[in-house]
């Protein structure tokens, strides 16, 4: 039963859907149990005398004597106290590009599957993909119905 809460999770943003396999789900009655399973081991790690781990219900952070960490913490605390909080989605360009690529491929596949045109080619190539194929010119002409031969 526990695995149903932490495996096969998905995050949706509009029509784009991603699998989510990091962190623990929040807002369920299992929160305290999941916290104990996942976070307690982190709190008991021995990272040396210059490191200190603080854990909060929604995040875990580590201080290893880097000056920037203290500044980041002060900004985070300041932001929490503000009434109007600006929200920025911190996604990498690559993750946004991958999500767009997947959304395009899904739409393309749906269009290719439901189209009434190109059914002969669809029987040969039912799945769309972005890989460029360098085929034989004459075979491509026959498959697409553009060959200059009188038998079709």
MODELLER restraints for C-alpha pairs under 7 A, 6 or more apart:
rsr = mdl.restraints
at = mdl.atoms
rsr.add(forms.Gaussian(group=physical.xy_distance, feature=features.Distance(at['CA:5:A'], at['CA:25:A']), mean=7.00, stdev=0.5))
rsr.add(forms.Gaussian(group=physical.xy_distance, feature=features.Distance(at['CA:6:A'], at['CA:24:A']), mean=6.58, stdev=0.5))
rsr.add(forms.Gaussian(group=physical.xy_distance, feature=features.Distance(at['CA:6:A'], at['CA:25:A']), mean=6.96, stdev=0.5))
rsr.add(forms.Gaussian(group=physical.xy_distance, feature=features.Distance(at['CA:7:A'], at['CA:21:A']), mean=6.75, stdev=0.5))
rsr.add(forms.Gaussian(group=physical.xy_distance, feature=features.Distance(at['CA:8:A'], at['CA:19:A']), mean=6.82, stdev=0.5))
rsr.add(forms.Gaussian(group=physical.xy_distance, feature=features.Distance(at['CA:9:A'], at['CA:19:A']), mean=5.79, stdev=0.5))
rsr.add(forms.Gaussian(group=physical.xy_distance, feature=features.Distance(at['CA:9:A'], at['CA:20:A']), mean=5.23, stdev=0.5))
rsr.add(forms.Gaussian(group=physical.xy_distance, feature=features.Distance(at['CA:9:A'], at['CA:21:A']), mean=6.73, stdev=0.5))
rsr.add(forms.Gaussian(group=physical.xy_distance, feature=features.Distance(at['CA:10:A'], at['CA:17:A']), mean=6.56, stdev=0.5))
rsr.add(forms.Gaussian(group=physical.xy_distance, feature=features.Distance(at['CA:10:A'], at['CA:18:A']), mean=5.45, stdev=0.5))
rsr.add(forms.Gaussian(group=physical.xy_distance, feature=features.Distance(at['CA:10:A'], at['CA:19:A']), mean=4.31, stdev=0.5))
rsr.add(forms.Gaussian(group=physical.xy_distance, feature=features.Distance(at['CA:10:A'], at['CA:20:A']), mean=5.19, stdev=0.5))
rsr.add(forms.Gaussian(group=physical.xy_distance, feature=features.Distance(at['CA:11:A'], at['CA:17:A']), mean=5.70, stdev=0.5))
rsr.add(forms.Gaussian(group=physical.xy_distance, feature=features.Distance(at['CA:11:A'], at['CA:18:A']), mean=5.22, stdev=0.5))
rsr.add(forms.Gaussian(group=physical.xy_distance, feature=features.Distance(at['CA:11:A'], at['CA:19:A']), mean=6.20, stdev=0.5))
rsr.add(forms.Gaussian(group=physical.xy_distance, feature=features.Distance(at['CA:11:A'], at['CA:20:A']), mean=6.21, stdev=0.5))
rsr.add(forms.Gaussian(group=physical.xy_distance, feature=features.Distance(at['CA:12:A'], at['CA:18:A']), mean=6.35, stdev=0.5))
rsr.add(forms.Gaussian(group=physical.xy_distance, feature=features.Distance(at['CA:16:A'], at['CA:99:A']), mean=6.52, stdev=0.5))
rsr.add(forms.Gaussian(group=physical.xy_distance, feature=features.Distance(at['CA:16:A'], at['CA:103:A']), mean=6.11, stdev=0.5))
rsr.add(forms.Gaussian(group=physical.xy_distance, feature=features.Distance(at['CA:24:A'], at['CA:34:A']), mean=6.82, stdev=0.5))
rsr.add(forms.Gaussian(group=physical.xy_distance, feature=features.Distance(at['CA:43:A'], at['CA:53:A']), mean=6.49, stdev=0.5))
rsr.add(forms.Gaussian(group=physical.xy_distance, feature=features.Distance(at['CA:50:A'], at['CA:64:A']), mean=5.58, stdev=0.5))
rsr.add(forms.Gaussian(group=physical.xy_distance, feature=features.Distance(at['CA:50:A'], at['CA:65:A']), mean=6.03, stdev=0.5))
rsr.add(forms.Gaussian(group=physical.xy_distance, feature=features.Distance(at['CA:51:A'], at['CA:62:A']), mean=6.88, stdev=0.5))
rsr.add(forms.Gaussian(group=physical.xy_distance, feature=features.Distance(at['CA:51:A'], at['CA:63:A']), mean=5.40, stdev=0.5))
rsr.add(forms.Gaussian(group=physical.xy_distance, feature=features.Distance(at['CA:51:A'], at['CA:64:A']), mean=4.37, stdev=0.5))
rsr.add(forms.Gaussian(group=physical.xy_distance, feature=features.Distance(at['CA:51:A'], at['CA:65:A']), mean=6.77, stdev=0.5))
rsr.add(forms.Gaussian(group=physical.xy_distance, feature=features.Distance(at['CA:52:A'], at['CA:62:A']), mean=5.97, stdev=0.5))
rsr.add(forms.Gaussian(group=physical.xy_distance, feature=features.Distance(at['CA:52:A'], at['CA:63:A']), mean=5.32, stdev=0.5))
rsr.add(forms.Gaussian(group=physical.xy_distance, feature=features.Distance(at['CA:52:A'], at['CA:64:A']), mean=6.75, stdev=0.5))
rsr.add(forms.Gaussian(group=physical.xy_distance, feature=features.Distance(at['CA:53:A'], at['CA:61:A']), mean=6.14, stdev=0.5))
rsr.add(forms.Gaussian(group=physical.xy_distance, feature=features.Distance(at['CA:53:A'], at['CA:62:A']), mean=4.64, stdev=0.5))
rsr.add(forms.Gaussian(group=physical.xy_distance, feature=features.Distance(at['CA:53:A'], at['CA:63:A']), mean=6.41, stdev=0.5))
rsr.add(forms.Gaussian(group=physical.xy_distance, feature=features.Distance(at['CA:54:A'], at['CA:60:A']), mean=6.21, stdev=0.5))
rsr.add(forms.Gaussian(group=physical.xy_distance, feature=features.Distance(at['CA:54:A'], at['CA:61:A']), mean=5.76, stdev=0.5))
rsr.add(forms.Gaussian(group=physical.xy_distance, feature=features.Distance(at['CA:54:A'], at['CA:62:A']), mean=6.45, stdev=0.5))
rsr.add(forms.Gaussian(group=physical.xy_distance, feature=features.Distance(at['CA:55:A'], at['CA:61:A']), mean=6.44, stdev=0.5))
rsr.add(forms.Gaussian(group=physical.xy_distance, feature=features.Distance(at['CA:63:A'], at['CA:69:A']), mean=6.56, stdev=0.5))
rsr.add(forms.Gaussian(group=physical.xy_distance, feature=features.Distance(at['CA:79:A'], at['CA:85:A']), mean=6.77, stdev=0.5))
rsr.add(forms.Gaussian(group=physical.xy_distance, feature=features.Distance(at['CA:109:A'], at['CA:127:A']), mean=6.78, stdev=0.5))
rsr.add(forms.Gaussian(group=physical.xy_distance, feature=features.Distance(at['CA:109:A'], at['CA:128:A']), mean=5.74, stdev=0.5))
rsr.add(forms.Gaussian(group=physical.xy_distance, feature=features.Distance(at['CA:121:A'], at['CA:143:A']), mean=6.47, stdev=0.5))
rsr.add(forms.Gaussian(group=physical.xy_distance, feature=features.Distance(at['CA:121:A'], at['CA:144:A']), mean=6.89, stdev=0.5))
rsr.add(forms.Gaussian(group=physical.xy_distance, feature=features.Distance(at['CA:141:A'], at['CA:147:A']), mean=4.64, stdev=0.5))
